[in-house]
Amino acid sequence: MSISNQSLAKYKLVFLGDQAVGKTSIITRFMYDKFDSTYQATIGIDFLSKTMYLEDRTVRLQLWDTAGQERFRSLIPSYIRDSSVAVIVYDVTNRTSFLNVTRWVQEVRVERGGDVNIFLVGNKTDLLDKRQVSLEESDAHARELGVHFIETSAKAGFNIKALFRRIGASLPGSDAGRGEDAANGANGGGPATVQLEAKAKPAAASACSC
C-alpha cells in the first residue's frame, strides 16, 4: 500500500560547504547511485526530495543543495533557518575547505542554535595521494565542534548510504536516533535500517564536480 506524501513527516536537509567540495555529487550518488564528472557549479540553490524508510517510520527528505561561491553566501541563511539537518562538506584534498568548516558550523548555529543536527563530511577519499586532511584530525575537530563526522567518496560511492543512515537515525522522533552521538566514528553508519524509494525527482540543475 502506497503512503501519501501529504502524510509523511518532512525534514529539510541543507548541504553547505565551499565550492567544488562535492555537495552535489553526494546528493546525486544518494538519489541516483551515479557519479558525473562533468558537473557545473551550482547556481544559487537546487532542491530535490526522496522518501526514506526507517525502522520505525517513513519520512520525506527535502535536500537543499547550496552554491559554495562567495557571491551566493547572502542567500544561505534563509535556507538554514528551518532545517532539521545541516550537512557541511569539505574536500579532504583541499585544506582550506576543511579550515572553513568552523565558519560554516558557526553560521548554522547562529540561525538554528541547538535545533539542528550537524554532520561534517570529508569527501573525495578516493584521491589518496592528494589527501591534505587526515581522518584523525577531522575526527578530533568534529568532536571539538560537537558534530557528527563521516568520510565519503561520492565518486566511489563510499559511505554515502552510511551517511544517510546516520542522518535518518538522527531525525527528531526517530527511535533509532536515541543515543546517537557525534563520537560514532568516521565510518559510522547509525543503527537504523534504511530502505530508499527507487524513484526520485530529477535534479533541478547541474552542479559542481567531485
N, C-alpha and C positions, 0 to 999 in steps of 0.2 A: 504494500500500500504506500503510495507516494505521500510525502509530507509537504503541505503547502508552505511556500516561502514566507507567507504572512505570519505563520505560527512559529517560525524559527526564531530563536534568540539570535540577534545580530551583534557582531563585535567588530569594531574598527581597528585595523592594524595599519600603522603608518610606518613606512620604511624611510629611514633617514641615513645620511652619510654623505661624504664628499663625492664629487663627480667621478664616475668610472670605477667605483669600487665593486660593482656587481649587483646592485639592488634589483634592477630589472631582470637580470639573469637568474637570480634566486627565485623571483616570483614566477618567471617563465618556466623554470625547471619544475617548480611545485605545481603549476597549473597544467602544463602540457607535457612534462617529462622530456623536454628537449632543450638544446643549447644552440644559440645562433650567434656566431662570432661577428656578424655584420650589423649589430645594433647601432643606432644613432643615439646621441644623448637625449634623455627625456626633456621635453619642453613643458615646464610648469608641473602639472600633476596628472598622472594616469590612474584609472580606477578599474579594478576587477573584483569579482566575488566568486566564492566557491563554498560548497557545503562540506562540512566535516562531520563525520560520525564518530563520536566519542563513546566510551563505555557506557556512560550514564545518560547521554542525551545527544541530540543532533543540533548543530549550530551553523550559522551562516557567517563566514569570514568575509569582511569587506577590506580589500587590500588597496591601500593608497600608496602609490609609487611616486616619490617626490624627486624633483630635479636637484642635483648636487651643486649646480653652478651658483656662485655668489649672487648673481643678479636675480635669482628666484627666492632668496632667503626670506624676503619680506612676506611671501605667501605662506610659508611653512607653519608659523604659529597657529594660524586659524585651523589647520588640519590636525594639529596635535591636540587641540583643546578638548575634543570629545572622544579621544582614542582610548581603547582598552589596553592596547599593547603598542609599544614603540620598539621597532627593530632597527638598531643602529649598526650599520655595516661599515667595516673598514677593509682595506686590501692588505693582506699580510706581506705583500711585496712593496708596499708604499708606507713608509714610516710616518710621513706627515698625516696621512689619513687616520692612522692609529692615534697620533698625538691630538688630533682634533676631536676624538671621541668624547673627551671630557666636556668640551663645549656643547656637543650635541646632547649629552645627558643633562647638563645644566639647563639647556633650553627646554627640554621635555619637562623637567621638574618645575621650572618657572610657570609653565602653562598648566600642568596637571598635578603638581605636588606628589603625594604618595598614591594617587588614584590611578596608577598605570603600572603595568608590568613592563620592564625594560630588558631587552635581550641585546647583548653585544655579540656581533657575529663577525668573525675573521674569515674573509672569503679568499678564494684563489689559492688554496693549499696545494693544488696540483703543480704550482710553479715552485718546486722545491729548491731549485738552485738560485732563485731570486728572492727568497724569503728574507725580510728585514725585521720581522717581529716574531719572537719565539712564542710558542704555546704557553710556556711557563710565565713569561712576562705578561701576556694578555690575561691569563687566568688570575694572576695576582692583582692586576689593575681592575678587573671586573669585581673582585672581592672588595677592593678599596671603595669602589663606586657603589657597591651593594646591588649589582645587577646580575642577571643570568648570563652565561657565556657558552658559546659553542663555536667551533671552526667548521667551515664548509668549503666545498668546491662546487659551484654551480656547473662548471664545465664537465666535471667528472660525475656529478650527481651525489657527491659525498656529503652525508649528514643533512641533506635537505629535508628528507622525511623526518629525521630525528628532531630537527629544529621545529617543525610544525607540530610534531607530537608534544614537544615541551610547551609550545605556545598554547595548544589546546588544553593541556593539563593545567596551565596557569590561569585560565579564564575564570572570571568570577562565577561562583556557583558550581564549579566542577569538583566532584568528589575526588577525582584523580589528582587534582591540583593541591589538595591539602597536604601540607608538609613539604611541598616543592620549595626549593631553596637555591640561591644563587651559587651554592657550592656543589652542584650536581656534577661538575666535571666538564671538561672541554668537549668530550664526545657524547655526552649526555644522552638525551632521549628520555623523556619523562615516563612515568608509569602508565600513562593512558594507552589503551589500544585504539588505534585510529584507522578508519577506512575513509577513503576520499571518493566523492562523486566523480563518475567517469567523464561527464560533460562539464565544460566550463565556458564562461563568456570569453569571446576573443578579446585580446588586448585593445585598448583604446588608441594606442600609438606605439611606435617603436621606441627603444630606449638604449641605454648605454651598454657597451661591451664588457665582458668579464666572465 
